[in-house]
């Protein structure tokens, strides 16, 4: 069959199936990410049907999906909100990093994956899924709850930590020298600082340059700027994802709101293909050997996220039910964990088993997170229900 025809047929079938999976996820109140990963596993290497025509397209689309994910994440915050969130949550952010980075490091060293594998798995287990957390909070009607600003502050800290972590990871995976790594980190920090200053003082000018009342022109401006900035960031050995994230921060006001509305369908499409592409490159047969480790890691890091949320909410003076809700909202892992694992696997610097462990882990956590957030409050009320005084015997 003609290569173009085969690619179109496979792509059409995959996108149509993604729509069915997203509908199923919506009906049962779950994030579609686990379903997308399972779809990729089913149609990739070792799956039921191996797709060969769309591999190249899936790779490029996956890269665009990561850029759009991070751009949209940046649009959620203004520079002032980032600075305020950092001041408010730095103690909880450090606790979060220590408690949730170390389990990934430990499991990688235990499995003999070396320091590079440990660095990768630490990132996989550290960062919560902002997308899943935001969706859960919205779906459960908790946007106005007292613990929600605490949760968002921790998520903001994690996003800023990624702006430092991803360039270090990229440099490490590419095998640059120690001095080269320091140079990359220095460039990254300088870029982040410059963007924050520009966003604080001249964000309105950036927004005006991109904004247009014509939705077609606006979309082309946004997408072109995002790809251009991501490419320039990558050329400077700064993560392309971080470049897109910082561009999102620099866009503010009505422009940011309209950009979110226009880009959302595009982001959903390319992000879904990204998750499928990651699954396509993972052999399902490689998951059972690491499933036990994934379950152990899931239990441990669910507890450490709970501890983080409970402690942070307690420091903010929030009552016990709100503390547990904050902890449960942070449990889910998703897009960032897969981005980190994808970077590592593509580089060839880590064992193939790491992709299998990361996939199994994210599948478990993306399911466990929303369920924990939904049912933690009834469980807490049951656990701490005041006991009735016993009648005094005559």
N, C-alpha and C positions, 0 to 999 in steps of 0.2 A: 504494500500500500504506500502511496505517496506520503512523504514525511510530514508535509503541511497538513494533509487530511488527517493523518494519525494524531498529530498534535491537537488539532481542533476537536476531534472526537473525544480524546482523552480529557482535554481541558473542560469541554462542555459537560461531560459525564461527572467529573470531579466537582465542578462548581454546583451542578444540580444536586448532587448528593450532599454537598455542604449545606445547601438550603434546607434539605430534609432533616439533616442532623441538628441544625440550629433551631428548626421548628420543634423537634423532639425535646431539645434542651429547654426551650422556653416553656413547654407544656408541663415539664416536671420541676420547673423553677431552679435550674442549674445553669452554670456557665457552660457555653458550648466548647470551651477549650479542650476538655477531655475527649469529647466526641471527635473533634478535628484530629487530635493526635491518634486516636484509634482508627480513624479513616485512613490516615497516612500509613499506619502500620499494616492495614489490610491491603493496601495497594502498592506497597513498596517492596524492597528486597526481602524475599521470604514470605511475602503476604499471599493472599488468595489470588490476586491478579497483579502482575508486575507491569507498571506503566513506564514505558521507555521514551515515548515521544515528547513528553512535557517536562522532562528533567531539567533541561536548560532554562526553560521559561519559568519553572517553579523556583529555581534558585534565584533568578533576578527578581521575580515577584516577591519572594520571601525577603530579600534585602529591602525592597521598597516598603514592604509591610512593616519591617522593624523601624524604618525611618518615620513612617506615618504614625506608628504606635507612640514613639517618643515625642514626635511633634505635637500630637494631640495631648499627651501628658503634660508637656510644657505649657500648652494653652490653658490648662486648668489653673495655673498659678501666675500671679504677677511677681515681679522681682521683690516688691515690698513684702508680699506674703511669704516668700521664701525666706527672706531675712528674718522676719518676725517669727516664723515657724522654727527656724534654726535656733534662735535665741531661747524660744520657749521649750524646745524639745531636745536640746543637745545632750542632757544627762540620760534621758530615756533612749535617745538614739545610740549613745555609746553602749549602754546596757544591751540594747537590741542587737547591736553588732557583735558584741562579745558572746552573748548567749546563743546566737543563731548562726554565726560564722564558724565557730569551733566544731560543732557536730559534723559539718561537711568536711572540714579539714581532717578530723579524726577518722572518719570512715574511709577517706581516700588514702591516708597513710596506712590504715589497717589493711586495705586491699592492695597495697604496694604500688600505688599510682604516682608516687613521688611528690615533690613540692609543687610542680605545675598542676598536677591533678588535684592536689589539696587546695590550691588557690581557686581552681575552677569550682570544685564542689562546695567550697566555703561560700562562694557567691551564689550558687544555686540554692543553698539552704537558707541564706541570710535574708534575701529580699522578698517581701510580701508582694502579692499581685495587687497593684493599685486598681486595676480594672475590675477585678472580681470584688475587692473590698468596697469600692464605690457602688457597684451594682447591688451588692447585698445590703448595704446601708440604705440605699434608695428604696429597694424593693420592700424592705421591712419597716419603712417609714421612720427611720432613726436619724434623719438629717438634722432635726432640731434637738436631739438628745445632748445632754451635757458632756458625754464622753466622746462625741463625734469630733470636736476640734482636737482632742488629744490624739485620736487615731490618725487624723489627717496630718497633724504635726509630725508624727513618727514616719508616716509615708513620705512626707516632704524631705525629711532628713535622709531617708533611704535613697530617694531620687538624687539628692545632692551627693551622697556617698558614691552612687554609681557614676557620677560625673568624674570622680577621681579613680574609682576602681577599674572601670572599663579601659581607659588608656593604659593603665598599668598592666592589665590582663593582656591587651592587644600586643604591647611591647614584649611581654614575657613569652607569649605564644609564638611570636615571630623570631624569637631567639636573639634579640639584640643584647648588647653588653650591658653591664650594670650602669655605666655612665650614660649609655644611650637610653636606658630606661628612665634614669633621673631626668634626662633632657625631655623625654616624652611627657613625664608627669609635670615638669615645669611648664611646658607649653600648654598642657591641658589646664593647669591651674590659672595660667595667665589668660587663656581664652575665656574660661569661666568668669574670672574677675572682670575682664573687659566687657563681656556681654552683660553681666549684672549691672555694671556702672552705666552702660549705654541704656539698658532697659529701665533703670531707675530715673535717669535724667532725660533720655531722648526716646523713650518707648513710643510716645505718640507720633514721632517722626517715622519710625519703622512701620508702625501701623498704617500711617497715611500713605507711605510708599507702596504698600501692598494692597490697600483697600480699593475696592471699586464697587459701584452700585450694580454693575453688570456681573451677574453670577459667573458667567463663562470666563470673563477676564480675571475675576477674583480667584477662581479655582486655578487657572493657569499660572497666575502670579504666585500663589501659595505653593503649589506643587513644584514649580520651577525653582523658587527660592529654597525650598526644603532640600531638593536634590542637589542644588548647587552648593549650599552650605555644608551638607553632609559630605559631598565629594571633596570640598576644600579641607574639611576637618580630617577626613581620611588621609588626604595628601600630606597633612601636617603630623601624621601619625597619632592624631586624636580620633577617638571612636566616631564614626559617622553618626551613630545613634545619639551620642552626646551633642554633636553639632545640631542635629534636628531638635533635640530637647531644649537647647539654649535659644534657638530661634523661636520656639514656641513661647518661651518666657518673655522674649523681647516684644511679642505682640500682645497688646492689651486692649481693654475697653470693649467697645462695640465690635471692633474688628475681630477680637479673639472669639467673641460669642458667635459671630457670623461664620468665622472660619471653622469653628467646631461643627456647626450645622452643615456646612457644605462638604467638609472633609469626612464626616462620620461614615457615610456609606462606602466611600473609597477605602478608608482605613479598615473597615470590617471585611471587605473583599480581600485586600492584599494580606491582612493579618491572618485571615483564615487559610489562605494559600501558604503563608509562612509556616503555620503549625502543621499543615498537611505535608509540606516539603520536609520538615524535620522528621516527621513520622516515616516518610518515604525512605529516608536514609538509615532507618533503624530496623534491624532484623527482629521480628517478633520472637524468634527462637532464642534471642540473647537476653530476653527479659526474665523468664523463669529463674535462671541461676542467680539473678540479683534481686529478685522480688522480696526475699526475706530481709535483705539489707535495706531495701526501700521502705518496708513496713516499719522496721526499727527506727530508721531515720525519721519517718513520718510521725511516729509517736513521740519521739524525743523532741523534735522541733515544733510540734504542736504545743507541747508543754512549755517549751522555752518562749514561744510567742505569747502564750497565755500569761506567763510570768511577767513578760515585758509590758503587756497591756494593763495588767492588774496593778503593777507598780507605778506606771506612769499616771494612770487614772487616780490612784490613791494620792499621789503627790498633788494632783489637781483638786483634791477634796471631794471626789465623786464617791457616791455610796456604793455598797458592795455589788448590787446587780449591774450597775454601770461599769464597774471595774471588769467584771467577767465578760460583759458584752464587748468592751474594748479589746480584751485579749482574744476573744473568738473572731473578731473582725479582721485580725491580722494573720490568721492561720494560713489562709490560702496562698499557694505559690502558683505562678502561671507564666505570663509572657516574658518577664525579665529572666526567669530561671532558664527558660528554653533559649532565649537569646544568648545567654552566657554559655550554655552547653553547646549551642550551635556554632559559636565562634571557635570554641575549643576543638570540636570534632572536625570542622572544616580545615583547621590549621594542621591537623595530623599530629599534633604534639601530645595527644593524650590517647589512652587505649579506647578501643571501640566500645568496651563495656561501660564506659562512663556515660555514653549517650543512652544506653539501655537503662542504667540506673536513674539518670535524670528524667527520662520519659516516665518510668514507673513511679518515681517519686512525685512528679508534677501531677500525674493522673490521680494519685491517691489524695494529694493535698488540695487539688482543685475541686474534688468531690467533698472531702472532709471539711474544708473551710466553710462553705455555705451552710452545710448541715449543722456544724457547731454553732455558727452565728444564729441560726434559726432556733435551736433547741437549748442553748445555754441558759437563757433566762428562766424557763420553767424548771430546769434541773436545779439551778441555784435557789430558787424559791422553795423547792421541795427540800433541799439540803438544809436550808437555814430557816425552815418554817418554825415559828415559836411553838413550843409544846404547851399544851393546856395544863394548868395546875391540877394536880390530883385532889379529889375531895378528901377532906379530913375525916378520918374514921371517928365515929362517936365512941 
